[in-house]
């Protein structure tokens, strides 16, 4: 199972090897980062 950070690393690597903008990848990256931010905030509130 891919962790979100591995997914982000994969998307960023893909973007670097293909300089043209791929909006699907950028949207996926934004959603993953948003999910991670929400998860971290939620985890922080638990403690």
N, C-alpha and C positions, 0 to 999 in steps of 0.2 A: 504494500500500500504506500502510495506516495504521500509524504508529509507536505503540508502547504509550502514550507520553505524550499523543499526540493522542487516542487512544481514551479515556484517563482524563479528559482535558479535555471530550470529548464527553459522557461519562457524567455528570460533575459538572454540566455545563451542563443536561443533561436533568433531573437531580435538582432543580436550583434552579428550573427552570421548572414542575416538577410536584412540589409539596411532599410529597405522599403517598409513603410509602416503597415503592420498587419493589425487592423483594428480588433479582430476577434481575439488575438493574443493579448492586446493591450486591455481589452475589456475583461478578459479572464484574469489578468494580472491585477487589475483594479479591484475586482470582486474578491479575489483571494486576500489581498492586502486589507480590504475592508473587513472581511470575515475574521482575519487574524487580529485586527485592532479591536473588534467587538469582543472576541474571545479573551484577549488579554485584559481588557477592562473588566469583563465579567469575572474572570479569575481573580483579578486584583480586589474586586469588591467582596469576594468570599472570605478574604483574610483580614 
